[in-house]
Amino acid sequence: MVKHSIRNLFLASVISLTLAACGNDIKSDIILLDQAVSQSGMNDKTMTELQKEIAAARSPEEFTVAAGKIRDQYQRYHQAINALNFKTDEVRGIRDELSTQSGELVSSLDEFVNLNIRSSVSYTPVQADRVHATIARAENQIQTSEKNTLQTLKKLQALGKDNGVDLQIQ
């Protein structure tokens, strides 16, 4: 009887330690992802500065340069999160979603930056239509990517909360 109680206590301890270790893996993966994002320069201060630069642009050329800086920032973020190896499927899945979304965003910004918007040269009607269509498509893709990214970050925040990591996501 005592033998069974000790064995059951031992099994319960092993199960508890195993579950705790899994929780620690998720926690450490979340912290790793958060650190990589921060180290890539993706933070509120950087994004606010880039948004101010976009808002201050007075010509299509200045706007394109600012959009290029935003693209470059998202490219660094995209590369940083793709370079990570996680222990848990939960965080790996969230990283994969964020990677897809940031890749789409970089691609849309790339398309816009490479559009060759010229403020001083008139466009033919066909060229003007192409420019407007490309801008509209890029804007739509950017908005969709940002919305999806926010939803994914909320999932990461909830997973973090469940595992004792307080992520500040707006």
C-alpha positions in Angstrom: 0.0 0.0 0.0 2.8 2.4 1.0 4.6 1.3 -2.1 1.7 2.3 -4.3 1.3 5.6 -2.6 5.0 6.5 -3.1 4.7 5.3 -6.8 1.6 7.4 -7.3 3.2 10.4 -5.6 6.3 10.0 -7.8 4.1 9.7 -11.0 2.2 12.8 -10.0 5.5 14.7 -9.4 6.8 13.6 -12.8 3.6 14.7 -14.5 3.6 18.0 -12.7 7.3 18.6 -13.6 6.6 17.7 -17.2 3.7 20.1 -17.4 5.7 22.8 -15.8 8.5 22.2 -18.2 6.1 22.5 -21.2 4.8 25.8 -19.7 8.4 27.0 -19.3 9.1 26.1 -22.9 6.2 28.2 -24.1 7.2 31.0 -21.7 10.8 31.0 -22.9 9.7 30.8 -26.6 7.4 33.9 -26.1 10.2 35.8 -24.4 12.6 34.8 -27.2 10.1 36.1 -29.8 9.5 39.3 -27.9 13.3 39.9 -27.6 13.9 39.3 -31.3 11.1 41.7 -32.2 12.7 44.4 -30.0 16.2 43.7 -31.3 14.9 44.1 -34.8 14.0 47.7 -33.9 10.3 47.1 -34.2 9.0 49.2 -31.4 6.6 52.1 -30.8 9.3 54.7 -30.9 10.6 53.6 -34.3 7.2 53.2 -35.8 6.1 56.6 -34.5 9.1 58.2 -36.1 8.5 56.5 -39.4 4.8 57.5 -39.4 5.8 61.1 -38.7 8.2 60.9 -41.7 5.3 59.6 -43.9 3.0 62.4 -42.6 5.7 65.1 -43.3 6.3 64.0 -46.8 5.5 66.8 -49.2 6.2 65.1 -52.5 5.7 61.6 -54.0 9.5 61.2 -53.9 9.7 62.0 -50.1 6.7 59.7 -49.5 8.4 56.9 -51.4 11.7 57.3 -49.5 9.7 57.2 -46.2 7.8 54.1 -47.4 11.1 52.5 -48.2 12.3 53.0 -44.7 9.2 51.4 -43.3 9.7 48.5 -45.7 13.3 48.1 -44.5 12.2 48.1 -40.9 9.6 45.4 -41.6 12.2 43.4 -43.5 14.5 43.4 -40.5 11.6 42.3 -38.3 10.6 39.6 -40.8 14.2 38.3 -40.9 14.6 38.4 -37.1 11.5 36.3 -36.4 12.3 33.8 -39.2 15.8 33.2 -37.7 14.3 31.8 -34.5 13.9 28.2 -33.6 11.2 27.4 -31.1 10.6 24.5 -28.8 6.8 24.7 -28.9 4.3 24.3 -31.7 2.1 27.1 -30.3 4.8 29.8 -30.6 6.1 28.4 -33.8 2.6 28.7 -35.3 2.2 32.3 -34.2 5.7 33.1 -35.6 4.7 31.5 -38.9 1.6 33.7 -39.0 3.6 36.8 -38.2 6.2 35.8 -40.8 3.5 35.4 -43.5 1.9 38.7 -42.6 5.2 40.6 -42.5 6.3 39.0 -45.7 3.1 40.2 -47.4 3.6 43.6 -46.0 7.2 43.8 -47.2 6.1 42.7 -50.6 3.3 45.3 -50.8 5.7 48.1 -49.7 8.3 46.8 -52.1 5.7 47.1 -55.0 4.8 50.6 -53.9 8.5 51.8 -53.4 9.4 50.4 -56.8 6.5 52.1 -58.5 8.6 55.1 -59.7 6.1 57.8 -58.8 7.1 61.0 -60.4 5.7 64.3 -59.3 7.1 66.5 -62.1 6.4 64.3 -65.1 2.9 63.8 -66.5 1.6 60.3 -67.0 -0.2 59.0 -69.9 -3.7 57.8 -69.0 -2.6 54.2 -69.0 0.4 55.0 -66.8 -1.8 56.9 -64.4 -4.3 54.1 -64.2 -1.4 51.6 -63.5 0.0 53.9 -60.7 -3.4 54.3 -59.1 -4.3 50.6 -59.3 -0.9 49.7 -57.8 -1.3 52.2 -55.0 -4.8 51.0 -54.2 -3.8 47.3 -54.2 -0.7 48.0 -52.0 -2.8 50.1 -49.6 -5.4 47.3 -49.4 -2.8 44.6 -48.8 -1.1 46.7 -46.1 -4.3 47.3 -44.3 -5.2 43.6 -44.4 -1.8 42.6 -43.2 -1.9 45.1 -40.3 -5.3 43.8 -39.3 -4.2 40.2 -39.4 -1.0 41.0 -37.6 -2.9 42.7 -34.8 -5.1 39.6 -34.4 -2.1 37.3 -34.3 -0.4 39.5 -31.7 -3.5 39.3 -29.6 -3.2 35.5 -29.7 0.4 35.8 -28.7 -0.6 38.1 -25.8 -3.3 35.7 -24.6 -0.8 32.8 -24.8 1.7 34.9 -22.9 -0.9 35.7 -20.2 -1.7 32.0 -19.8 2.0 31.3 -19.3 2.9 34.2 -17.0 4.3 36.6 -19.6 2.8 40.1 -19.8 3.2 41.4 -23.4 2.0 44.9 -24.0 0.3 44.8 -27.4 -1.8 47.7 -28.7 
